[in-house]
């Protein structure tokens, strides 16, 4: 099979395409043919030297999510060869990840892929949707509260806007450039902004992009959940009743429900660009520039 590991820390040029044996599933694992994966900010950070994210070894295959076809699975798992599945599949300490043509994965982590979209589109769901959903649960928003989502046009931010809007939350989206405001409004935000200095305080903030230079955006006694790697400043911690980092966890049952939301037309998936695995270096260069309305997808 083909794999696309990084061979060291560095720029996109450290990405390679290599041959490797198809992995053998262990106890409780399924073998899945990966049809598509994605490039997420965590992948770019892991490849880049000097960030908190580090590879366990080299060569290291990155990629946190996949959509594919079951090849084999334990009988008791309920999965059969040919099933279309999605999963969050973080890189493993042994150097395997999602940017490869076949993966072994605990069968309990699999969820049905949405039927209404193709597998490259379905690959954009697991990491972003679970990250957004779990952060919103932690914020525990009440009726009448106002929520600010930073990076609202991005993969996680865009999912959070949609999920919060479905729950009836009044959302403001903060984006990095004015031309992205319209896209955030289309996803369900009540307002969209690109200038944080002119905004008033919010009851809760879900930070996907960094707002730590603007503590005034959180009211006294408000709540902050961030997926940023940055240290939460003391000024924000003092204003907040909670100010925490949130780290995504596996939840295949909830992922199944999120897949159903896609099929019912209540959750939109966005693909900005699609590349074959052979062009992974070019795909990384595009993802690194940023500013895309949707994810960069890799097909195997």
Secondary structure, 3 states (H helix, E strand, C coil): CEECEECCCCCHHHECCEECCCCCCCCCEEEEEEEEEEECHHHHHHHCCCCCCCCCCCCEECCCEEEEEEEECCHHHCCCCCCEEEEECCCCCCCCCCCECEEEEEHHHCEECCCCCCHHHHCCCHHHHHHHHHHHHHHCCCCCCEEEEECCCCHHHHHHHHHHHHCCCEEEEECCCHHHHHHHHHHCCCEEECCHHHCCCEEEEEECCCCCCCHHHEEEEEEEEECCCCCCCHHHHHHEEEEEECCCCCCHHHHHHHHHHHHCCCCCCCEEEEEEHHHHHHHHHHHHHCCCCCEEEEEC
